[in-house]
Amino acid sequence: MNVSDAVAARRSIRDFLTDPVDDELLRDLLERAARAPSGGNVQPWRIYVLNGSRMTDFLDFLSTQPDIEPSEYDVYPANLWEPHRTARFELGEQMYGLLDIPREDKAGRLQQFARNARFFDAPAAFFITIDRRFNEPQWSDLGMFLQTFMLLAVEAGLDTCAQEYWSSRHGAVMEFVGAPEEEMLFCGMAIGYRNTEAPVNDLVAERLPLNTWATWV
Ligand SMILES: Cc1cc2nc3c(=O)[nH]c(=O)nc-3n(C[C@H](O)[C@H](O)[C@H](O)COP(=O)(O)O)c2cc1C
C-alpha cells in the first residue's frame, strides 16, 4: 500500500467488530506515528492507551460517571459560518440517512450519537492529551500525529475514528487514565476492525471543492 492508497482508504468507522487488537501492533503503530513532524520537534502529544481488559474497566467506570460535561475547549465556534456550516450539516444528513434515522427521530439520533461513548464497540482506543502550557502550533502537531497514526492503521488493516466526543467526558477520562492536572484532553481514537455489514460504515464524507479553500495568488 502506498501513501495515496492509505489516504484514499482511510475513513471514520462508526461500527467495529469486537475482534481484539494486538497490543504489540498498537505499540508499533504508535512508535511509528511519532515520526510525525512537530514544530521545533517538541513532540507535544501524550497518549493513553485502552486495550483488552482495561477497555472493559474503563467502560464500567464510565457508567458510574456523570453524563456529558462542558468541554474544556470549544469543539466548534459558535454560529459556524458557510461553507463549514453546511458541510457539517450535510455530514449529519448523510450519516443519519444511511442509518435511516429521520430528523424527527430525535431519540434515534441521540442513541446513535451515544455510541461514541462505547467507541462504537471498538476493542481498543487511545486518548491524546497536551500540556496546557502549549499553544495553537502544538495543538496542530497533535493533528499531525493523529493522521499519521490513522494512515499507518489503514496499512495494518485496522480502522479508526477520531472522537472529539471525549472532550465532553474529560473529567472521567483524565481520572481513569491518571493524567496530571496540567494536561488537557484533546480527543479519543477508536481502533479496531470495521463491521463491513454496518450501513454507517458506507459513509464517505464529501469534501468541499478545491476552489472554495485554495487560492493561487
Ligand atoms: C479531531 C477529530 C475529532 C472527531 N470527532 C468525532 C466524534 O466525536 N464522533 C464522530 O463520530 N466522528 C468524529 N470525527 C470524524 C469526522 O466526522 C470525520 O473525520 C469527517 O466527517 C470526515 O470523514 P472521514 O474521516 O470519514 O473522511 C472526528 C474527526 C477528527 C479529525
The ligand as a Gaussian input file, in Angstrom:
#p B3LYP/6-31G(d) Opt

LIG

0 1
 C      -10.161000      15.549000      15.701000
 C      -11.383000      14.825000      15.181000
 C      -12.424000      14.555000      16.037000
 C      -13.557000      13.871000      15.598000
 N      -14.563000      13.570000      16.484000
 C      -15.588000      12.759000      16.099000
 C      -16.550000      12.316000      17.045000
 O      -16.520000      12.659000      18.231000
 N      -17.509000      11.460000      16.621000
 C      -17.598000      11.049000      15.322000
 O      -18.497000      10.264000      15.001000
 N      -16.697000      11.471000      14.389000
 C      -15.700000      12.295000      14.749000
 N      -14.740000      12.687000      13.837000
 C      -14.811000      12.201000      12.455000
 C      -15.215000      13.298000      11.469000
 O      -16.606000      13.459000      11.493000
 C      -14.712000      12.857000      10.095000
 O      -13.315000      12.869000      10.088000
 C      -15.209000      13.745000       8.951000
 O      -16.605000      13.674000       8.851000
 C      -14.592000      13.307000       7.617000
 O      -14.908000      11.955000       7.370000
 P      -13.806000      10.839000       7.192000
 O      -12.950000      10.805000       8.414000
 O      -14.604000       9.555000       7.034000
 O      -13.016000      11.169000       5.971000
 C      -13.633000      13.431000      14.249000
 C      -12.569000      13.716000      13.392000
 C      -11.464000      14.419000      13.837000
 C      -10.325000      14.700000      12.880000

